[in-house]
């Protein structure tokens, strides 16, 4: 008779799967998550700066 295991296998948890996907991404892209966060912040700041310049230019016209 097979005994049902009530506890899930920790190697198959969603958190573990996400961790494995991040590790695969890191090895394939040779970037760290921190580098990507900084790059995203720089793009956001640049986009915000361009928006402010456009609003300022339109206001002055």
N, C-alpha and C positions, 0 to 999 in steps of 0.2 A: 504494500500500500504506500502510495506516495504521500509524503507529508507536505502540507502547504506551508510555505515560508511567509509569515505575516510581514516581515521587515523587507523593504526593497533592497536590492543589491546596490551598495554605495558606488560601485563603478559605473552604474547606469543612471545615476541621478541627473536631472537637468543641469544642475550647477557643474557637475563634472563634465558633461558634454559641452557646455559653453566654454569651460576651461580648456578642453582639448581643441575646440575650434579656434580659440584665441592663440594657443600655442602653434597650431598649424599656420595661422595667418602671420604670426610673428616670424616664423622660419621662412615662409614663402616671400614675405615683403621686406624682410631685414629692417624692420622699423619697430620701435617700441610704442606701446599705447600712449605713453607720455609725449613722445614726439608727435604722434598724430593729434593729440589733444591740443598741443601748442600750434600745430599747423592749422587746425580748425579755428582756434581762437584768433589767429592772425588773419585768416580769411574773413571771419566775422567782423573784426575790427576794421579791416580794409573796406568791407562792404558798407559798414556804418559810416565811415569817413567819406566815402564817395556819395552816399545818400545825403549827408550833411552839406557837402559842397553843392550838390544839385539843388537842394532846397534853398540854400543861401543865394545861389546864382539866380534862381527863379524869383526869389523875393526881391532882389535888387533890380530886376528888369521892369 
